[in-house]
């Protein structure tokens, strides 16, 4: 028979486990302290980098995007407040606040045309046209960051992906899979017909008409009956050009 360990053996094993546990805790603490020191050093270097390149961060959208990525890696959010070190050093808090206000104004100005759903590229184009006298260039990344701050305020602004495009929604309309499928299909020409929806999506006529009419009632599409083939076109401004229909002058200050 196999001999069972005695009390002394059990005590020795328990002591060994305690020693291993303490050793593991010490190693973990050393690693944590080392990571904290490295983080402090990196943040200090990041601040020095920001001081040295603040003009590039302000004026160059690509450089600004890379700077945000570096900040995210060490848990720094330069947009968390329009006060404090980062705001005073770079002034980018005010930049994104101003950008957010202009995004709201453009979305309101185009809402009657697109139903509160605008292509992100189109939004950026309108912003650049409006800010052509401003010293700061604007990228899609800047727009996304400004919109994320608007969303945090509970303003209803959100970026959604439909196919290969990103759309900015400024109204509380909920889009289901059928709506998204039609919007993605409309990206080819800016419009769809009932017959095209039936053929491309393999839908019944009733499903196609019901979904298109719902989008029409929500203000996301417009109808065009002026064609010789007699087929009604459902145009979607959110995947076409808002400026082409509205004119850019109406969006300028």
Rosetta blueprint (number, residue, H / E / L):
1 X L
2 X L
3 X L
4 X L
5 X L
6 X L
7 X H
8 X H
9 X H
10 X H
11 X H
12 X H
13 X H
14 X H
15 X H
16 X H
17 X H
18 X H
19 X H
20 X H
21 X H
22 X H
23 X H
24 X H
25 X H
26 X H
27 X H
28 X H
29 X H
30 X H
31 X H
32 X H
33 X H
34 X H
35 X H
36 X H
37 X H
38 X H
39 X H
40 X H
41 X H
42 X H
43 X H
44 X H
45 X H
46 X H
47 X H
48 X H
49 X H
50 X H
51 X H
52 X H
53 X L
54 X H
55 X H
56 X H
57 X H
58 X H
59 X H
60 X L
61 X H
62 X H
63 X H
64 X H
65 X H
66 X H
67 X H
68 X H
69 X H
70 X H
71 X H
72 X H
73 X H
74 X L
75 X L
76 X L
77 X L
78 X L
79 X L
80 X L
81 X L
82 X L
83 X L
84 X L
85 X H
86 X H
87 X H
88 X H
89 X H
90 X H
91 X L
92 X H
93 X H
94 X H
95 X H
96 X H
97 X H
98 X H
99 X H
100 X H
101 X H
102 X H
103 X H
104 X H
105 X H
106 X H
107 X H
108 X H
109 X H
110 X H
111 X H
112 X H
113 X H
114 X H
115 X L
116 X L
117 X E
118 X E
119 X E
120 X H
121 X H
122 X H
123 X H
124 X H
125 X H
126 X H
127 X H
128 X H
129 X H
130 X H
131 X L
132 X L
133 X L
134 X L
135 X L
136 X L
137 X L
138 X L
139 X L
140 X H
141 X H
142 X H
143 X H
144 X H
145 X H
146 X H
147 X H
148 X H
149 X H
150 X H
151 X H
152 X H
153 X L
154 X L
155 X L
156 X L
157 X L
158 X E
159 X E
160 X E
161 X E
162 X E
163 X L
164 X L
165 X E
166 X E
167 X E
168 X E
169 X E
170 X L
171 X L
172 X L
173 X L
174 X L
175 X L
176 X L
177 X H
178 X H
179 X H
180 X H
181 X H
182 X H
183 X H
184 X H
185 X H
186 X H
187 X L
188 X L
189 X L
190 X L
191 X E
192 X E
193 X L
194 X H
195 X H
196 X H
197 X H
198 X H
199 X H
200 X H
201 X H
202 X L
203 X L
204 X L
205 X H
206 X H
207 X H
208 X H
209 X H
210 X H
211 X H
212 X H
213 X H
214 X H
215 X H
216 X H
217 X H
218 X L
219 X L
220 X L
221 X L
222 X E
223 X E
224 X E
225 X L
226 X L
227 X L
228 X L
229 X L
230 X L
231 X L
232 X L
233 X E
234 X E
235 X E
236 X L
237 X H
238 X H
239 X H
240 X L
241 X L
242 X H
243 X H
244 X H
245 X H
246 X H
247 X L
248 X H
249 X H
250 X H
251 X H
252 X L
253 X L
